[in-house]
């Protein structure tokens, strides 16, 4: 692999020699072209001819111009085998498995959490008794931002939007009597540092219960884009160090917990923060490329790392664009894995993804309209062939979803799965002149943006320099103006707005001081009972490892074994790497 | 009394754990467009937000919140503002997602206005009006 060349250059060089077999015969194309010109000039109205191409403006849309009609002429060189093929075979445009949803329907994964570790445990047991096969935990904000429940930063917010985890004892409480060797756990750790701190607590909990690590299955998010770019926080470390921790986590988990998914390349939160669907995918792919390049540098086999990479996407309102996007990125990731990284195993070339419908596209005005928006977005994700789905609830513009709204989200998924029959046929929109043309266009645009990022020095550099932050800020400001001017239509807000609109009051999950007190008391007891000298030795060793460049997770594991807390480990990272501030803040 | 600067200066901040900032970036853009000077500092503890507001000599402190804690942390912010003597001279605003029934309590704490779903004109005119009121009451107090 020549690191001087960009991904696009490599793909262009390696595919240049392949001979194409056009599906349409040249004579037919010639006839269609002549007929098309006649029809366009004599049948189509003058004003439609003048506005032949229209650019849709939508929340988070990619503003790809659309013609009035699509024909074989939009994709005259289509080579069926090379561009589409069959599902389960290269280039995987039509799906990564031959039977797609006939073999296994999409996983209906709804996120939950809130309350104490004990309450979370009770809720998980109830879900498992009702047939859930895995658990999906939302962590509370203090845990996500890596503060202990008794730090001043956690004041007023412990256990409000997820479960708090300060130490191994909390992991033990959450997983009490749950068969962790049979039930997979999706732990939404978001950030590399958070993953490095809390995942070892899960491993130590298993160890204390006598469950071998190779029996554990599940996933963590572990995405440095989330930590250094997307989130807002009071503390950051430099993006380069954060990227390294992301890679350390991947390496450690791959070696020691073989069934665990160690990274979810998260486009979702970036897009929801404020980018087009093209940038969302270009950034996640660029991070994937950077991870694999770093792992190759560390001497690892590409297939060994690549086969467990997964992606997370946000579908917004432009229906066909969303279907085409998932198909486009599936084909592009295959090409990157095959030609740039020369992967050998089919599994390494699969773009596997979880999809969550777009929260930002939901409105506070007339919240029931959000049910419709989410249902169309979910349908687009299924038509695109997503592996796993979360449907946002109609009240998410107000709060964490109510139980009633969560159930309606699950019902939305079940109606798509059991009633609409869209899952019976693989890639049902494949072959549509329009969808294939849009798929080609989106793939080309994603690759353009991957190329731009590489020419600017790569994903870590465009985050560290603030280039990506500024790109998002520009998007947010421009989009806001387009909503205000009515160029982007939002039904109920700026389009057909009810003049007598009333905002409904809603119930929200209130802060419970009792849980916060229990968490503080438990930490006070822990700090009295544990071997504090051992804790300090482990924290000091972690700091040395950070500076030396050793894999940090081996050391956070020792900290967890000594019952060090999340906040104690976070402070070591800051001490070792120094603080960093994103360039959008003054 | 020293001549006040002509541009309204707004400090925009979030409480420590807030992970969303699309709202505050949007509002920062709106206020800049309206000719105000905006200092976007990101997340910090209430007492440190007040210290920065004093250093920056801000007319307005705007807080964006999505994930709860607005009552406890809003109270801490106001307590700190009172202790440092800027509660009466500064306009305090809070916007984002929180239970509508908390609006009254936030006003009691000393926030001039709270926003759940506001448009550009509403936010800008609210700030202009509140700053003008603070200035005129400061002048009448001085006289």
Interface residues (C-beta under 8 A of the other chain):
Chain A: X141 X142 X144 X145 X147 X152 X153 X154 X155 X156 X157 X160 X161 X231 X232 X233 X234 X272 X273 X274 X360 X364 X365 X397 X398 X399 X473 X476 X477 X480 X484 X503 X505 X506 X507 X508 X509 X510 X511 X581 X582 X584 X585 X586
Chain B: X14 X16 X17 X18 X19 X20 X21 X22 X24 X25 X26 X29 X30 X39 X40 X41 X42 X43 X44 X45 X67 X68 X69 X71 X72 X73 X76 X97 X98 X99 X100 X101 X116 X117 X119 X120
